[in-house]
Amino acid sequence: MARSVAELVAHISEAMTLLPGDVILTGTPAGVGPLNIGDEVAVSVEGIGTLANKVVKR
């Protein structure tokens, strides 16, 4: 990461109030390649469930 988590939190909190449960997205981990048509992207939140979407051509 180009900045530490502490730096990101400090910078973001200058512009807005961060509340419990807020999520700060920091980008893609190393080794992850581009998405291709037909790939599925899923995001899971414990206690809530999973949202999955397929990558489609526009």
C-alpha atoms as a printed R data frame, in Angstrom:
   type eleno elety resid chain resno       x       y       z
1  ATOM     1    CA   MET     A     1   0.000   0.000   0.000
2  ATOM     2    CA   ALA     A     2   1.188   3.495  -0.750
3  ATOM     3    CA   ARG     A     3  -0.087   4.806   2.613
4  ATOM     4    CA   SER     A     4  -0.479   3.134   6.003
5  ATOM     5    CA   VAL     A     5  -3.907   2.403   7.450
6  ATOM     6    CA   ALA     A     6  -3.294   5.063  10.116
7  ATOM     7    CA   GLU     A     7  -2.530   7.664   7.413
8  ATOM     8    CA   LEU     A     8  -5.674   6.735   5.485
9  ATOM     9    CA   VAL     A     9  -7.895   6.976   8.562
10 ATOM    10    CA   ALA     A    10  -6.360  10.315   9.540
11 ATOM    11    CA   HIS     A    11  -6.811  11.757   6.033
12 ATOM    12    CA   ILE     A    12 -10.384  10.515   5.601
13 ATOM    13    CA   SER     A    13 -11.427  11.679   9.065
14 ATOM    14    CA   GLU     A    14 -10.359  15.223   8.144
15 ATOM    15    CA   ALA     A    15 -13.109  15.276   5.514
16 ATOM    16    CA   MET     A    16 -15.851  13.204   7.174
17 ATOM    17    CA   THR     A    17 -16.819  11.553  10.416
18 ATOM    18    CA   LEU     A    18 -15.997   7.858  10.492
19 ATOM    19    CA   LEU     A    19 -18.519   5.761  12.399
20 ATOM    20    CA   PRO     A    20 -18.371   2.181  13.691
21 ATOM    21    CA   GLY     A    21 -19.009  -0.152  10.775
22 ATOM    22    CA   ASP     A    22 -17.653   2.223   8.114
23 ATOM    23    CA   VAL     A    23 -15.515   0.481   5.510
24 ATOM    24    CA   ILE     A    24 -12.411   1.986   3.904
25 ATOM    25    CA   LEU     A    25 -11.516   0.258   0.649
26 ATOM    26    CA   THR     A    26  -7.795   0.273  -0.041
27 ATOM    27    CA   GLY     A    27  -7.583  -1.335  -3.456
28 ATOM    28    CA   THR     A    28  -6.698  -4.702  -4.915
29 ATOM    29    CA   PRO     A    29  -4.207  -7.067  -3.278
30 ATOM    30    CA   ALA     A    30  -1.047  -7.999  -5.161
31 ATOM    31    CA   GLY     A    31  -1.427 -10.775  -7.699
32 ATOM    32    CA   VAL     A    32  -5.039 -10.056  -8.610
33 ATOM    33    CA   GLY     A    33  -5.450  -9.618 -12.344
34 ATOM    34    CA   PRO     A    34  -8.099  -7.868 -14.424
35 ATOM    35    CA   LEU     A    35 -11.704  -9.054 -14.454
36 ATOM    36    CA   ASN     A    36 -12.909 -10.887 -17.544
37 ATOM    37    CA   ILE     A    37 -16.380 -11.373 -19.001
38 ATOM    38    CA   GLY     A    38 -18.008 -14.308 -17.198
39 ATOM    39    CA   ASP     A    39 -16.021 -13.877 -13.962
40 ATOM    40    CA   GLU     A    40 -18.059 -13.685 -10.773
41 ATOM    41    CA   VAL     A    41 -17.343 -11.126  -8.061
42 ATOM    42    CA   ALA     A    42 -18.697 -11.879  -4.591
43 ATOM    43    CA   VAL     A    43 -18.629  -9.796  -1.413
44 ATOM    44    CA   SER     A    44 -19.604 -11.334   1.913
45 ATOM    45    CA   VAL     A    45 -20.494  -9.546   5.129
46 ATOM    46    CA   GLU     A    46 -20.735 -11.729   8.214
47 ATOM    47    CA   GLY     A    47 -24.245 -11.783   9.602
48 ATOM    48    CA   ILE     A    48 -25.712 -10.183   6.469
49 ATOM    49    CA   GLY     A    49 -24.923 -12.452   3.530
50 ATOM    50    CA   THR     A    50 -23.188 -12.503   0.159
51 ATOM    51    CA   LEU     A    51 -23.746 -10.350  -2.922
52 ATOM    52    CA   ALA     A    52 -22.474 -11.946  -6.150
53 ATOM    53    CA   ASN     A    53 -22.431 -10.464  -9.654
54 ATOM    54    CA   LYS     A    54 -21.147 -11.763 -12.982
55 ATOM    55    CA   VAL     A    55 -18.942  -9.556 -15.146
56 ATOM    56    CA   VAL     A    56 -20.754  -8.793 -18.421
57 ATOM    57    CA   LYS     A    57 -19.894  -6.871 -21.563
58 ATOM    58    CA   ARG     A    58 -21.509  -3.406 -21.728
